[in-house]
Amino acid sequence: MSRKKILWFIVGLLALDQAVKIWIKSTMMLDESHTVFSDWFFIRFIENPGAAFGFFAGGSGKKLILSLFRIVAVAFLGWYINRLVKRGAPTGVVVGFGLILAGAFGNIIDSMFYGLIFNESTVTSVATLFPEGGGYAGFLHGRVVDMLYFPLWHGHYPEWFPWAGGEPFTFFSPIFNFADSYITVGVIYMLLFQRKFFK
């Protein structure tokens, strides 16, 4: 696979991710939800201060560490993909790493710039792009926009559960975005179909 093709592949994935996020952020109130299919697929807008699926959420220090780690990881992935292309690595391997790179970079863009270019989203108001009073956070401290919600099955914990007897639960409750999906699909694809390469 040529450098130009993988570059356009990554740019296309990033464009889709960012277009959806900007649309959601600028048209929906925080925690607003719309049904897409029945009761198993929703568009539900939340903001994530941490990593994929809400992991590593915390204060300003953790956010800065996470953002810097993402930048280093993306720089390394970009260098590694370029090296793979030069060595003539299989297309599937390059595409797999391209998915992971696009996902990581997509969430970095949110962290880097969304705090600067949007004001605060609330449960009663929609955020404005390029507001007069400035954004809601500084560089590298923006929150990642998430919107894909698939509550596949609802149920209740058995009564004998000591910490949640009878309490309701939802199977697969994380809310995520396209960038998170790229990373997940890329990793699973590499593990399932490109194991020979890593030998």
PyMOL commands that set and color helices and strands:
alter all, ss='L'
color gray80, all
select helices_A, chain A and resi 3-27+52-54+60-86+91-117+178-193+195-198
alter helices_A, ss='H'
color red, helices_A
select strands_A, chain A and resi 33-37+41-48+144-149+153-156+168-171+175-176
alter strands_A, ss='S'
color yellow, strands_A
deselect
rebuild
show_as cartoon
